């Protein structure tokens, strides 16, 4: 069974010794041409594709290969459904050991594929999932690598979740209901000690996400009619926006945005338990994906993910402080900040936000109103103020001047920051207005080492560097103000050369 199946795959030109990115599989072996390709390449309609001859033929060959392999997988799926379980063992061995690990699933970018190739490639992935799930239900997955098997199947499901286009609602609906939140696919690969691997609550995940992600009834019915060729039930086979994905890549954050929008846009107060359940489901799935499926979460910029998390703090007065939610927020914030500031440019374009400055303003106002000196909230508020963040001057001035009365509420210490202190003091500040804001809150005692230790360290570091090295009039003026008005401790902190 294994030998014949491998030979069939090679015939389909999917096992290739070529290292080109166009091949789907890369496990070596001879390449055979499919005789049907030459016949298809002569179809008049295909001669008008806006690509050169070689690229056109390659697209057609790949599409044919995908369709033939879809037929093979469908045959194998039906075979193990009808035949005895001994046959399922043979199919499972080939599928799990030879086929599944060899496909370059993570290198596929279906959404950028031309329509000629997108549809058969989507069917290939859907057929692979169908066969894989049937093998799993029969309990015939490779016992020595069950975690890797389920990992690959879930990887395919995630890839499809943001690759299926408008017009493929029927396929997406099946994916949403049967695979994306399947309990065997959302299980952690390991657990502490000898305890069994943790898994997410599949029922809770499904009940949270499905109502928010499912296609409309009309689009679903039209998609089903198109898939079975039922021209009576629909007005046209033309699909608007057929090159646009059904879901954005950040769909795991949708429940968070739903709760946030209900509070800030609809200005309604949703039932608290319902909001807590939605937030917990979303945060747990996001944490799972960050730890177990980092290839998928890596498609999003870290600044975008943190911005989505900030919506939890803005959704109501104290949802962020719920005992089940707070540890998840802290865990995710730590994950997103572990690589420093390289991906934390909050003021570059972020989908769904027209102005991050305005968004940050609402965060400052909300912190002042409801935070109760919460240290995690404070650490999150400080993130966009790190020194490597471009275009954050206005937000710095708003934080240090516009919301001056709230500075004493930031009791977070250096050890409790989400980023190392160096991120807030290097490179040293050179904007005159921001430096004046630092000096003002130090001299009037708004920021002191007892109430606001981290803010005190940030402000004294910048002022100390400026007044000791700057020889301009502004530098001499600030130096004179420190000598005249600062207490001994502040003088020691910022002006070590003054007697």
N, C-alpha and C positions, 0 to 999 in steps of 0.2 A: 504493500500500500504506500509506504513512504517513498520507495524508489519511483513508482509510477507517477505519484503526485508531483514529485520534484521534477520529473521529466516533462510533465504537462506544463508546469510553471516556467521551465526553461523555454519550452516551445512558445509560450506567450511573451517571450522577450522581457520577462521581469527579473529573472536571475541573470545578471550581467556582470562580466568582469570589468566593464568600463567603470571609471571613477567619476564620470560626469554627473552633475547634479540632477540631470533629467531622469536617470534610472531610479526606479522605485525600490529595487532590492540590490543588495551588494554582498553576496556570499560566494562569488566566484562561479566558474563553470562556463561552458560554451554558450554562444548566442545563436539562436535560430530565428530566421525570418518567418513571419506568418504570411502565407500566400494570399490571404484575403486583403492584406494592406494594399497591394498593387491595384487590385480591383477597385477598392474604395477610393484610392487617390485619383482615379480618373473621373470621378463624379463631377459634373460641370459646376455644381454649386460650390463645391469645396475649392475649386480653382480660384475663387475670388476672395479667399481669406487674405487679410492685409498683412501677410508674412511672406518671407521668401520661400522658395521651393523646398529647401532642406528642412526649414522649421515647420512648414506645413505638413510634410510627410512624417516628421517626428511626432507632431501632435496627433496625427491620425493613427499612427502605429501605437502610441501610448493609449489612446482612447479605445482602440480595438482590444489591446491587451487587457485593459481594465474590465471591459465588458465580458471578455472570455473568462477572466478569472472570477468575475461575479457569478457567471453561470456555473463554474466549478464549485464555488463555495455554496451556492444554492443547492446544487446536487448533493454535496456532502451533508448539508443540513437536513435535507429530506431523507437521506440515507440513514443517518443515525436516529431520525425520528421513527422510521418505519421498521428498521432492522433491529437485531438483537444488540445488547450492550457490548458484546465482544467487538463489534464493528466500531462502536463509539470509542473504544480503547485505542484502536489503530488510528482513527481519525484524530483523536485528541493528541496522540504522540506526535504525529506529523504537524498538526496545527500549533501545538505549544512549543515544540522543540525546533522545528525547521522553518515554518512559515512566519509565525507571529514575531519572533525576535529579529527576523531578517529584514522586515520592512522598515524603511526610514520614515516611520510615522511622524516623528518630531520635526522632520525637515520639510514636510508637506505644507504648503501655503495655499490651501484651496481657494481662499477668497480672491487671490490674485490670478488664479488660473483662468484662461479663456473659457467661454461657455462650452466650447466643443469638448474640453477635457474635464471641466468642473463636474458635470452631471455624472459621467461614468466613474470618476474618482470618488464622488460622494456615495454612489451605489456600492463601490468596492468597500469603503469603510463601514457602511451600514450592514453589508453582507458579512463582513468580518465580525462585527459585533454580534450579529444574529447567531452565527455559528459558535462563537466563543461563549455566549450566554447559554446556549443549549448544552454545550459540553459542561459548563459549570453546574447547571441544574441537574445534570446526570451524575455529578460527583466524580467526573473523570478528568479533572484538571491535574496537571503534574504535581504530585505531592511534594516533590523536593523543591519546587519553586512556585508554590501557590501564590505567594505575595507578588512575585514578578509578573505572573500571569494576570492577576487582577489589576495590577498597576498598568500594564499595557492596554488592557481593555478599557480601563477608565481614561487613560490618555487619549485613546481614539474617541471616546465619547466627548471629552472636553474639546478635542480638536474639531469635532463636528458641531459642537454647540455654538461656535462662533464662525463656522464656515458655511452652514446651510443658508441659502439665500431665499429671498422672497419668491414664492412659488413652490417652495419645498416645505411648507408648513406641516403637511401630513407626516413627512419623515421626521421633522423636529418634534412633533407631538408624540410620536412613538418613542423617540429618544428620551424625552422629558418624563414620560410615564414609566418606562421599563428599565432604563439603563443608568441615567445620569445620577440617580440617588439610590441605586441598588445597594442593599446592605453589605454585600460581599465586595463591592467596589469602593466603598468609603470607609474602609477599615485601615487603621494604622498598621504599618509594617512590623512594629515591635512595641513592646510594653515593658515597664520596669519589672525586674525580677522574673518570676515564672508565670505571671498572670497572662491570660490570653490577650491577644492584640485588641486594643480599644477600637470601637467603631462608632460612627455617628448614628444618631437615631434617624433611620431612614424614613420612618413615617412622619416624624416632625419636620425633617428637611423637605420632604415632598409637599406636605400641607402648607409650608411657608412659601416655597418657591413656585409651585405649579400655578396657583391663581395669579401670580404676578407676571409669569413668563409665557403662559399658554397663548397661542394665536387666537384671533377672533374666530367666532363660529363661521362667519362667511368666508374668510380666507382659508380656513381649514377645510371646509366643504369644497371650495373651488380647487384647492390643491389636490384633494382626494380624487375629484372628478378628472382632473388633468392626468393624474398618475394612472388611472384605469382607462383613459381614453373616452370618457363619457362626455361627448360634445353636447348632449341634450341639456345637461344640468348647469352649464355655464355659458355665458355670452361670448367669451373669447378665450383663446389659448394664450393670448399675449399677456405677459406679466410685467407690470410696472416695477421699476427698480429691481430688476432681476439680477443685478450685479452687487446689490447691497445685502449684507448679512442680516439675518433675522435678529441676532442678539449682539450687543457690544461686548467687548472682551471683559469688561468689568461687571458683568451680570451678577457675580457672587455678592456684590454690594447693594443690589437692588432692594432687598428688604430694609436696609438701613436708610436708603434714600426715600423709600415709601413712608417710613415713620417720620423722617425729617420733613418731607414735603407736606404731610398732613398737619404738622405743627406750624411750619413757617409760611407755607403758601395758602393752604386751605384755612389756616388759623383755627383749626378745631383741636380739641383735646381728645386724642384717641384713648380707648380703654387701656389702662396701664398694663394689665396682664397680657393683653394681646400684643402690645408694643414690646414688652420684655421678651415674649416668646419669639417674635420676629427678629429682634436684635440678637438674641442668644443663638438662634439657628444660623443667622448670617455670619456672626463672628466665629462660631465653631467651624463652619464650613471653610471660611477664609483661613483660619489657623491650620486646619487640616491640609488645605491646598498649599499653603506656604511651606509646610513641613514635608508633605508627601508628594506634592505635584509642583515643585518649584519651577519647572519648565513652563508651566502655564501661567503662573502668577508673574513670572519674569517678563511677560509681554506688556505689563503695565508699568509705567514710571512710578517710582516710589513716592514721589510728591503727590501723584494722583491718588494713590492708595491711602496716604495719610490724610489727604483732604476729605476723602470719603469717610474715614474714621472720625474726623472732627465733627461730622454731622451727628454722630452719637451724642457728643457733648452738647450740641445745639438742639437736640430733639427732646424738649421738655426740661424740667427743672433739675431732676436728679436721677434720670435713667442711667447715666454714666456711673453712678455710685452704687447701683444695685449689686449685691454681693456676688451674683453669678456672672454679671457683665464686666465688672471692674477688672478681674484677673485676666480676662480675655483681651480687654483693651490694652492692659499693660504688656501682655505677652506680644501682641502684634506691634505695638509701638517699639518695643525692644528689637523685634525682628527688623523693622523698617529702618531703624537707626544704627544697626550694628556695623554698617559699612561707612559710617561717617556722613559727610555732607555732599558726596559726589553726585547723588541723584535727588537732592532736596532743593531744587530750584522751583519754589512755589509760584513765582511770578511769571513763569513761562505759561503758554496757553494750556488750560485744563478744561476738558470737555464738561459742559454743564455749568461753567462759571464764567460769566462775562467779565468780572473784575475780582481778582483775588483780594485786592485792597478792601473792597466793600465787604467781601466775605469775612476777611480778618477783622474788620471793624465790628461786625455782628458778634464775632467770637469774643472780642474784648468786652463788649457791652454785656454779653451773657455771663462771662466770667465774673465781672463786677457785681452782677445781680444775684447769681445763684451759687457761686463756687464754694463759699464758706471755707476759703483758704485751702482748698483741695490741692494736694501737691502734684498728683498726676495731671490734673487739669492745668495747673500752672506750668508744668514741664512741656505740655503740648502747646500752650499759648506761646512759649518762648521759641519753638522750633523755627518759625519763619524769620526769626531775627538773627540767625547765625551769620557770621561775617562773610561767608562765601556765597550767600544768597544774593543774586542780582536783583536790582531795582526794589529793594525793600526799605529805602530811605524814608518814604512817607509813613510806612508802617512803624518804623522805629520811632519817629517823632510822635505818632499817635499813641504808641505804647508809653513812652517816657514823658510826654507832655499832655496829650489829649486825655489820657486816662491816668493822670498823675495820682489821683486820690486812691486808685486801686493798687498802686505799687506796694504799699505796705501789706497787702493781702497775699503777696507772692512770697510765701515763707519757704519755698523749695530751697534745699541746700545743694551744694556742688555735687555731692554723691547721688542726689536724687534726680539730677538732670538726665534727659534721654540721650543727649550728646555730651562728649567731653567738654570741659570748660574751655579748652583751647579753641574750640569751634566758635565760641562767642567773643574771644579776645584776639584772635589772629585771623587775618591781618589786622593791625591796629586801625582804629577809626581815624579818618582824616576829614570828615564832613564837619564844618564849623558849628552848624545848628545842632547836630546830634551830640557833639562834644559839650556844647553849652547846656543841653538838656541833662547830660550826665552830671555836670558840675552843679547845676541848680538843685537837683534832688539830693545830692550829697551835702551841700552846704546848708540846706534848710532842714535836713534830718528826715526827709520823707523816706529815704532809703538808708538804712543803717545795718550794721552787721548782725544785730540781734533779731530784728524782724524779717529782714530780707537778705540773708547771707549770700545767695547766688547773685542777686542783682547788685549787691554791694561790691562783690568781687569783679563783676563785669565793668561797672562804672569806674571803680578806682584803677583798674588795669589800663583802661583807655586814657583816662585823665593823667595818670602818672606818666605814661609814655609820652603824651603830648607836651606837657608842661616842662619836662626835663630835657626833651630833645628839640622842640620847636623853638626857633629864634625869631619868629614873626611877632608882630604886635599882638595878635590874638593869643599866641602862646605866652608872651610876657604878661598880658592882662590876666589870663587865667591863673598864672603862677602867683601874681600879686593877690588875687582874690583868695586863693588857698592860704597864703601866708597870713592874710588879714583876718579871715573869718573861720577857717577850719579849726577843729579841735586837734589836740596833739595826736590822737590815733589816726585821724584822717591825714594829717600832715605826714605822718610816718608811712602811711599806705601809699600816698600818691606823690610825695615830693621828698624823696630820701636825701636829696642834696641840699635841702634847706636846713640851716642851723636854728 
